[in-house]
């Protein structure tokens, strides 16, 4: 008897037993799973439907309805799945899985309010304290928070996450979203422990991107990235693909760029020219897209200009890695890192022999598999390599730019520039601006801005719009600022606009004020492109030094201040000297076509030189090995510190401070032999000097 005939007979027999109410639930599930595995989901659905029709009084009727709904959903029958889930809830309101799935279906249908209401019903039906009940309650609360966060209903999302974390403080992802929400709402302090949830629990789970905006502490940022890679990325779950195709020695160098941002996204706007500028005689470039479905003009431009454009979004990590390996990619550039929609688990499968960290994530990834990080001498000065696990390679300026974006004269459709009054700005007075996201505004940065406004009468600060609650919070903080206080109306919020219109309004501003520790990246190059001077001070970490790199590359090195106090003084001086600001604007516009910042052909040419060096190192067996030693100790120390009590960027002897912390840790829990923190420059000064004298003899 053939398998097909046997399967048909088994289905017929099972249908008969279901009608006779003689098919146990275990047999029903087993048979349905076998039919599904055989590629016959419609037969499995028919079996479930028949059983449901004739067995409504079965004690497990509600569970069968749930399984049936899952099968319907997998087959794309969302409406039938929704109705079946509602039947399951009606049959047993205390059975929680249907609430979770029903909410997800409602969310997918654009019914976010209904989804939140469904998950709230699930959360409310948990009077009994059991492990399962706790799991479902925290799951429902996290789902509520996710939908509210996407809808910019931040206070509701934060409240749901706080309750979920209170129940189970071990939820790293929930804590990451919770802290991120507090940052984007400018709720200071961001890390605020409460009963049962200590500082170490919150800071220990913080995402690397949030840590970049939290403190200018390159060692803690490195350790945070290490912890994220260890706990949230984890070990590869699939086999490594064969790299046989990459072993070829002839032909062009094959370079792949993996990114979710090849669309209308800050990174996408930066990379718009890169693929078209590659020298196809020597480099065969592959664009691997792993982002959401997109069809905007910039995404179409990437598809048209890349020599190879491959959409990996529908592939799991193993299949995507296999595709990259089959393409013979020799150097894979990770343009995401630890950012939203990044595919670090794919990169962990090492689908190319050389792996590079560039542009998308501002710092070291502290992974065991990224070999290189691309920066420049301002972002990572010689001697600062100790803060990075990858080998540091440098460009003249690490950030590309699109020279075909709208120019400085862009304005209304009739060619006239937009006016200040239309933008809610005063006709007279200095307009300071900062179009960085609100999550980059710390209490230290905001306090500096208020000192500047207080010292420049008639000036305003022009910020990007945020939620109503965030804007109200900043205005309240302005009123409470030091000196005589700053009237809340001196904060002006710019509504979100399409990219071209957003660029056009830059020319209404006089001076862009950078944030610290996570400074301006794309927003800085946008301002400089439009002729707006940018004032910054170079911190210690990667995200705190990018803006300084851009400003210097644009030809205005005098706007890179030595420290925070010099930054305030320079802002006040320039805010009171409109002619000086006009001269800086003229210099920017005059040098725009010749400065390093906007010389994208030079950047791509130098990138290709770096790639050739990487390929030579690989073929010679000289690829660098990431040094991750001692980062567990560094993380343990760093997350116990209160970074919001004292600004790390203002510490005069940063390395000496960390040397003391590590030495104390070493006395009661010794660091492993060979640890990076037992080598220069972390050696105690006396010990280092003693060794130096011994060598001199």
C-alpha positions in Angstrom: 0.0 0.0 0.0 1.4 3.4 -1.0 2.0 6.1 1.7 -0.6 8.3 -0.1 -3.3 5.6 0.1 -2.4 4.8 3.7 -2.5 8.5 4.6 -5.9 8.8 3.0 -7.2 5.8 4.9 -5.8 7.2 8.1 -7.5 10.5 7.5 -10.8 8.8 6.7 -10.6 6.6 9.8 -9.8 9.6 12.0 -12.7 11.6 10.6 -15.0 8.8 11.4 -13.7 8.5 14.9 -14.1 12.3 15.4 -17.7 12.1 14.3 -18.3 9.2 16.7 -16.6 11.2 19.5 -14.0 8.4 19.7 -10.9 10.2 18.7 -8.8 11.2 21.8 -7.1 14.6 21.7 -3.7 13.0 21.7 -4.6 11.0 18.5 -6.1 14.0 16.9 -3.0 16.1 17.4 -0.7 13.3 16.3 -2.7 12.7 13.1 -3.0 16.4 12.3 0.8 16.9 12.7 1.5 13.9 10.4 -0.8 15.4 7.8 0.8 18.7 8.1 4.3 17.2 7.8 3.1 15.4 4.7 2.3 18.7 3.0 -1.5 18.3 3.5 -2.4 21.2 5.9 -6.0 21.4 4.4 -6.6 17.8 5.5 -5.3 18.6 9.0 -7.7 21.6 9.1 -10.6 19.4 7.9 -9.9 16.9 10.7 -9.7 19.7 13.3 -13.0 21.2 12.0 -14.8 17.9 12.2 -13.5 17.2 15.7 -14.6 20.6 16.9 -18.1 20.2 15.4 -18.8 17.0 17.2 -16.8 17.2 20.5 -17.8 20.6 22.0 -18.3 19.0 25.5 -14.8 17.6 25.6 -12.8 18.9 28.6 -9.9 19.9 26.3 -12.2 21.5 23.7 -10.6 24.9 24.3 -7.0 23.6 23.7 -8.1 21.9 20.5 -9.6 25.2 19.3 -6.3 26.9 20.0 -4.3 24.3 18.0 -6.8 24.6 15.2 -6.4 28.4 15.2 -2.6 28.1 15.0 -2.9 25.8 12.0 -5.3 28.3 10.3 -2.9 31.1 11.0 0.1 29.3 9.6 -2.0 28.7 6.4 -2.7 32.4 6.0 -6.4 32.2 7.0 -6.2 35.1 9.5 -10.0 35.7 9.8 -10.8 32.0 10.5 -7.9 31.9 13.0 -9.3 35.0 14.8 -12.8 33.5 15.0 -11.4 30.2 16.3 -9.2 32.0 19.0 -12.3 33.9 20.2 -14.1 30.6 20.5 -11.2 29.2 22.5 -11.3 32.2 24.9 -15.1 31.8 25.3 -14.7 28.1 26.0 -12.0 28.7 28.7 -11.4 32.4 29.6 -8.5 31.4 31.9 -6.5 29.7 29.2 -4.1 32.4 28.1 -2.3 31.4 24.9 -5.3 32.4 22.7 -5.2 35.9 24.0 -1.6 36.3 23.0 -2.2 35.0 19.5 -5.4 36.9 19.0 -3.7 40.1 20.0 -0.9 39.5 17.4 -3.5 38.9 14.7 -5.3 42.1 15.7 -2.0 44.0 15.6 -1.1 42.6 12.2 -4.6 43.8 10.9 -3.8 47.3 12.1 -6.0 47.1 15.1 -3.4 48.1 17.7 -6.0 49.3 20.2 -7.9 46.0 20.1 -4.6 44.1 20.5 -3.7 46.0 23.6 -7.2 45.4 25.0 -6.9 41.7 24.4 -3.5 41.4 26.1 -4.9 43.5 29.0 -7.7 40.9 29.4 -5.1 38.2 29.6 -3.1 40.1 32.1 -6.1 40.7 34.3 -7.1 37.0 34.5 -4.1 35.9 36.6 -5.2 35.6 40.2 -3.2 32.4 40.9 0.5 32.7 41.4 2.1 30.0 39.3 5.2 29.8 37.1 2.9 29.5 34.0 0.7 32.4 35.1 3.8 34.6 35.6 5.1 33.7 32.2 1.8 34.6 30.5 1.4 37.8 32.5 4.9 39.1 31.7 4.4 38.1 28.0 1.1 40.0 27.8 2.6 43.1 29.4 5.6 43.0 27.0 3.2 42.7 24.0 1.2 45.7 25.3 4.4 47.7 25.6 5.7 46.7 22.2 2.6 48.0 20.4 2.4 51.1 22.6 6.0 51.9 21.9 5.5 51.5 18.1 2.6 53.9 18.4 4.6 56.5 20.4 2.4 55.9 23.5 5.6 55.9 25.6 4.1 56.3 29.1 1.8 53.4 28.7 4.6 51.3 27.2 6.9 52.2 30.1 4.3 51.4 32.7 3.6 47.9 31.2 7.3 47.1 31.0 7.9 48.3 34.5 5.2 46.0 35.8 6.6 43.1 33.7 10.2 43.7 35.0 8.8 43.9 38.6 7.4 40.4 38.2 10.4 39.0 36.5 13.6 41.1 36.7 15.5 38.6 34.6 14.0 39.8 31.3 16.9 41.4 29.5 14.9 42.5 26.4 12.2 44.1 28.5 14.8 46.0 30.5 16.4 47.2 27.3 13.2 48.6 25.9 12.3 50.1 29.3 15.6 52.0 29.5 15.4 53.0 25.8 11.9 54.4 26.4 13.1 56.4 29.4 16.0 57.8 27.3 13.7 58.9 24.4 11.3 60.6 27.0 14.2 62.4 28.6 13.3 60.9 32.0 16.3 61.6 34.2 17.8 59.6 35.8 17.3 57.0 33.2 18.6 54.2 35.4 16.6 54.5 38.6 16.6 51.4 40.7 13.6 50.4 42.8 12.8 47.7 45.2 13.7 44.2 43.9 15.3 45.8 40.8 18.8 47.1 41.7 21.0 49.3 39.5 23.1 46.3 38.5 20.1 44.5 37.1 19.0 47.5 35.0 22.4 48.7 33.8 23.6 45.1 33.3 20.9 44.5 30.7 21.2 47.9 29.0 21.6 47.6 25.2 24.9 48.8 23.7 23.1 51.6 21.8 21.5 52.9 24.9 24.8 52.6 26.7 26.4 54.8 24.0 23.9 57.5 24.8 24.2 56.9 28.6 27.8 57.6 29.4 31.1 58.6 27.6 32.9 55.5 29.0 34.6 53.6 26.2 35.6 50.7 28.5 32.1 50.2 29.8 30.7 50.5 26.3 33.1 47.8 25.2 32.1 45.6 28.1 28.4 46.3 27.5 28.8 45.1 23.9 30.6 42.0 25.1 27.7 41.2 27.5 25.1 41.8 24.8 26.9 39.5 22.4 27.2 36.8 25.0 23.7 36.9 26.4 21.5 38.3 23.6 23.3 37.1 20.5 24.7 33.9 22.0 26.3 30.9 20.3 25.4 30.0 16.7 22.5 27.7 16.4 23.3 26.3 13.0 26.3 24.8 11.2 28.9 27.1 9.7 28.6 27.3 5.9 31.5 26.1 3.7 33.7 28.9 2.6 35.1 27.0 -0.3 33.8 29.5 -2.8 35.7 32.4 -1.1 39.0 30.5 -1.3 39.5 31.4 -5.0 42.6 33.6 -5.5 41.9 35.0 -9.0 39.3 37.4 -10.2 37.9 40.5 -8.5 37.7 40.9 -4.7 34.2 40.0 -3.6 32.9 42.3 -0.9 29.4 42.1 0.7 27.6 44.7 2.6 24.9 43.4 5.1 22.4 46.1 6.1 18.8 46.5 7.0 19.0 50.2 6.2 19.3 50.4 2.5 16.2 52.5 2.3 15.0 55.9 3.6 17.0 55.6 6.8 19.8 57.7 8.3 22.4 55.1 7.3 20.8 54.6 3.9 21.1 58.4 3.1 24.8 58.2 4.0 25.5 55.1 1.8 23.5 56.2 -1.2 26.5 56.7 -3.5 28.8 54.0 -2.2 27.8 51.1 -4.6 27.9 53.3 -7.7 31.4 54.4 -6.9 33.0 51.0 -6.4 35.7 50.3 -9.1 34.1 47.3 -10.8 37.4 46.4 -12.4 38.8 45.3 -9.0 35.8 44.9 -6.6 32.6 43.0 -7.1 30.2 44.5 -4.5 27.1 42.7 -3.2 24.4 44.5 -1.3 22.6 42.1 1.1 19.4 43.7 2.3 17.9 42.4 5.6 15.4 45.1 6.5 11.6 45.5 6.3 9.8 45.5 3.0 10.6 48.8 1.2 9.9 50.5 -2.1 10.9 54.1 -1.5 13.0 56.0 -4.0 16.3 55.5 -2.0 15.7 51.7 -1.8 15.1 51.6 -5.5 18.3 53.5 -6.1 20.3 50.9 -4.1 18.7 48.2 -6.2 19.7 50.0 -9.4 23.3 51.0 -8.5 24.5 47.9 -6.6 26.2 45.4 -9.0 24.4 42.7 -7.0 21.4 43.4 -4.8 20.1 40.4 -2.8 17.1 40.5 -0.4 17.8 38.2 2.5 14.8 39.4 4.6 12.8 36.2 4.0 15.6 33.8 4.8 16.6 32.5 8.3 20.1 33.0 9.5 21.4 29.6 8.3 19.9 30.0 4.8 21.1 33.6 4.5 24.6 32.7 5.7 24.7 29.8 3.1 23.7 32.2 0.4 26.5 34.7 1.3 29.0 31.9 1.4 27.8 30.5 -1.9 28.3 33.9 -3.5 32.0 33.6 -2.6 32.1 36.7 -0.4 35.6 37.2 0.9 34.9 40.3 3.0 31.5 40.8 4.6 30.9 44.3 6.0 28.4 44.4 8.9 26.7 47.8 8.4 24.2 47.1 11.3 26.0 45.8 14.4 23.8 46.0 17.4 21.1 48.1 15.9 17.4 47.4 15.2 16.9 44.7 12.6 20.6 43.8 12.5 21.4 40.2 11.8 24.3 39.6 14.2 23.3 35.9 14.6 23.8 35.6 10.9 27.3 37.2 11.1 28.1 34.8 14.0 27.9 32.0 11.5 30.9 33.5 9.8 29.6 33.4 6.2 32.8 35.0 4.9 36.4 34.6 6.0 36.8 38.4 6.8 34.2 40.2 8.9 34.2 44.0 9.2 32.3 46.4 11.5 31.6 49.7 9.8 29.2 52.7 9.9 25.9 51.3 11.3 27.0 50.9 14.9 29.1 53.5 16.7 31.7 51.4 18.5 33.3 48.1 19.1 31.0 45.0 18.8 33.2 43.0 21.2 32.4 39.8 19.3 34.6 36.8 18.8 34.2 37.1 15.0 34.5 40.7 13.8 38.1 41.2 12.7 38.2 44.9 11.9 36.5 48.2 12.7 36.7 51.1 10.3 37.1 54.5 11.8 39.5 57.5 11.3 42.1 59.2 13.4 39.7 61.6 15.1 37.2 59.0 16.1 39.8 56.5 17.3 43.1 58.4 17.8 46.3 56.4 17.9 46.6 54.9 21.4 42.8 54.4 21.8 42.9 51.0 20.2 42.7 49.5 23.7 39.0 50.3 23.8 38.2 48.1 20.8 38.2 44.3 20.3 38.6 44.6 16.6 41.8 45.8 14.8 41.4 49.4 14.0 41.7 50.6 10.3 41.2 54.2 9.3 39.8 56.3 6.5 40.5 60.0 6.0 36.9 60.4 7.3 34.9 57.3 8.2 31.4 58.5 7.1 30.3 58.6 3.5 27.8 61.2 2.2 25.5 61.5 -0.7 26.5 64.5 -2.9 23.2 64.3 -4.9 21.0 65.1 -2.0 19.1 68.4 -2.1 21.5 71.4 -1.9 21.7 74.4 0.4 19.4 76.5 -1.7 16.5 74.0 -1.5 13.2 75.5 -0.3 9.6 75.8 -1.3 8.5 74.4 -4.7 8.7 77.9 -6.2 12.3 78.2 -5.2 11.9 80.6 -2.3 13.4 79.5 1.0 11.1 78.7 4.0 10.8 81.5 6.5 11.5 81.5 10.2 8.0 82.6 11.2 6.5 79.7 9.3 8.8 77.4 11.2 7.7 78.9 14.6 11.1 80.7 15.0 11.7 84.4 15.8 12.7 86.6 13.0 15.5 88.1 15.1 17.8 86.4 17.6 20.2 83.5 17.4 18.6 80.1 16.5 20.6 77.3 18.0 19.4 73.9 16.8 19.9 70.2 17.5 18.0 67.7 15.3 19.4 64.7 17.1 16.9 62.3 18.6 15.6 63.0 22.1 17.3 59.8 23.4 20.6 61.5 22.9 19.8 64.4 25.3 21.2 63.8 28.7 20.6 66.0 31.8 24.3 67.2 31.5 23.8 68.2 27.8 20.5 69.9 28.6 22.1 71.8 31.5 24.8 73.1 29.1 22.2 74.2 26.6 20.3 76.1 29.3 23.4 78.0 30.3 24.0 79.0 26.7 20.4 80.2 26.2 20.6 82.2 29.5 23.8 83.9 28.3 22.5 84.8 24.8 19.3 86.9 25.2 16.7 86.4 22.5 18.1 83.1 21.4 16.0 79.9 21.0 16.8 76.2 20.9 15.2 74.4 18.0 14.8 70.6 18.6 13.1 67.7 16.8 9.6 67.1 17.9 9.0 64.3 20.4 5.9 63.0 22.3 3.8 65.6 24.0 5.0 64.3 27.4 8.7 64.6 26.4 8.3 68.1 25.1 6.5 69.2 28.3 9.2 67.6 30.4 12.0 69.5 28.6 10.1 72.8 28.9 9.7 72.2 32.6 13.4 71.4 32.9 14.1 74.7 31.1 12.1 76.7 33.6 14.0 75.0 36.5 17.4 75.5 34.8 20.2 77.2 36.7 20.8 81.0 36.4 17.5 83.0 36.1 15.7 80.2 34.3 14.8 79.9 30.6 11.3 80.5 29.5 9.7 77.3 28.1 8.7 79.1 24.8 12.4 79.4 24.0 12.4 75.7 23.2 10.9 75.3 19.7 10.1 71.8 18.4 10.3 71.0 14.6 7.7 68.7 13.2 8.9 65.7 11.2 9.1 66.4 7.5 10.1 64.5 4.3 13.9 64.4 4.0 14.2 67.2 1.3 12.0 69.6 3.2 13.8 68.8 6.5 17.1 69.6 4.8 15.7 72.9 3.5 14.8 74.2 6.9 18.3 73.7 8.2 19.3 77.1 6.7 17.0 78.8 9.2 19.4 77.9 12.0 22.5 79.7 13.0 24.5 77.1 14.9 24.0 73.4 15.5 24.8 72.3 19.1 25.9 68.8 19.4 25.0 66.3 22.2 27.3 64.2 24.3 28.0 61.3 24.8 26.1 60.2 21.7 26.8 63.0 19.2 25.4 63.9 15.8 26.2 61.6 12.9 23.9 61.9 9.9 22.3 65.0 11.4 25.8 66.7 11.6 26.6 66.0 8.0 23.2 67.2 7.0 23.8 70.5 8.8 27.2 71.0 7.4 26.0 70.2 3.9 23.4 72.9 4.3 25.9 75.4 5.5 25.1 75.3 9.2 28.1 75.4 11.5 28.2 72.6 14.0 29.7 73.0 17.5 30.9 69.9 19.4 33.5 68.7 21.8 35.4 65.4 21.4 34.7 62.9 24.1 36.5 59.7 24.7 34.2 57.1 23.1 33.4 56.4 19.4 29.9 58.0 19.5 31.3 61.0 21.3 33.9 61.7 18.7 32.1 61.1 15.4 30.8 64.7 15.2 34.3 66.0 15.8 35.5 64.0 12.9 32.8 65.4 10.6 33.4 69.0 11.6 37.1 68.7 11.0 36.6 67.0 7.7 34.3 69.8 6.7 37.1 72.3 7.3 36.0 73.9 10.6 38.4 72.4 13.2 38.1 75.4 15.4 34.5 74.3 16.2 35.8 71.1 17.9 36.2 72.2 21.5 38.6 70.8 24.0 36.0 70.1 26.7 32.5 70.8 27.9 33.3 74.2 29.4 35.0 75.4 26.2 31.9 74.2 24.3 29.6 76.4 26.4 31.9 79.4 26.1 32.2 79.0 22.3 28.5 78.7 21.9 27.9 81.9 23.9 30.5 83.8 22.0 29.2 82.7 18.6 25.6 83.2 19.7 26.4 86.8 20.3 28.4 87.3 17.1 26.1 86.8 14.1 28.7 88.1 11.6 31.1 85.4 12.8 28.4 82.8 12.2 27.7 84.1 8.7 31.4 83.8 7.9 31.5 80.2 9.1 28.4 79.5 6.9 30.1 81.0 3.9 33.3 78.9 4.5 31.2 75.8 4.7 29.4 76.4 1.4 32.5 77.5 -0.4 34.4 74.4 0.6 31.6 71.9 0.2 32.7 70.5 -3.1 36.4 70.2 -2.1 36.4 69.2 1.6 37.2 65.6 2.8 33.7 65.1 4.4 31.9 65.2 1.0 34.6 63.5 -1.1 32.8 60.2 -1.3 34.9 59.0 -4.3 38.0 59.3 -2.1 36.3 57.4 0.7 35.3 54.5 -1.5 38.8 54.4 -3.1 40.4 54.2 0.4 37.8 51.6 1.5 38.9 49.4 -1.4 42.6 49.8 -0.4 41.6 48.7 3.1 39.8 45.7 1.7 42.8 44.7 -0.3 44.9 44.8 2.8 42.3 42.7 4.7 42.3 40.1 1.9 46.1 39.9 1.9 46.1 39.3 5.7 43.5 36.6 5.3 45.4 34.8 2.6 48.6 35.0 4.6 46.9 33.7 7.7 47.4 36.9 9.6 43.8 37.9 10.4 43.6 39.6 13.8 42.0 37.8 16.8 39.5 39.9 18.9 40.8 40.4 22.5 37.9 39.9 24.8 39.9 39.2 28.0 38.8 40.8 31.2 35.6 42.3 29.9 33.5 40.3 32.3 35.3 42.1 35.2 35.0 45.5 33.4 31.2 44.9 33.0 30.8 43.9 36.6 32.5 47.1 37.8 30.9 49.5 35.3 27.3 48.5 35.8 27.6 49.2 39.6 28.6 52.9 38.9 26.1 55.7 38.8 26.9 57.3 35.5 24.2 60.0 36.0 25.6 61.2 39.3 28.8 62.5 37.8 29.5 62.9 34.1 32.2 60.5 33.0 33.2 62.9 30.1 34.4 65.5 32.7 36.7 63.1 34.6 40.3 64.5 34.2 42.1 61.1 34.5 39.8 58.6 33.0 42.4 55.9 32.5 43.7 56.4 36.0 40.2 56.1 37.4 39.7 52.8 35.7 43.1 51.6 36.7 42.1 52.1 40.3 38.8 50.3 39.9 40.4 47.3 38.2 43.2 47.2 40.7 40.7 47.0 43.5 38.8 44.2 41.7 42.1 42.4 41.1 42.8 42.3 44.9 39.7 40.3 45.8 39.0 38.4 42.5 42.2 38.2 40.5 42.0 38.8 36.8 43.2 36.0 34.6 46.8 35.8 33.5 47.2 37.4 30.1 44.2 39.7 30.6 44.3 43.0 28.7 43.9 44.9 32.0 47.2 43.4 33.3 49.1 44.9 30.4 50.1 48.5 29.5 48.5 51.0 29.8 46.5 49.4 32.6 49.6 48.5 34.7 50.0 50.6 37.8 52.3 53.5 37.0 54.9 52.4 39.6 55.1 48.9 38.2 55.4 50.2 34.7 58.2 52.5 35.7 60.0 49.7 37.5 59.9 47.5 34.4 61.1 50.4 32.3 64.2 50.8 34.5 64.9 47.1 34.4 65.0 47.2 30.7 67.3 50.2 30.6 69.9 48.4 32.6 
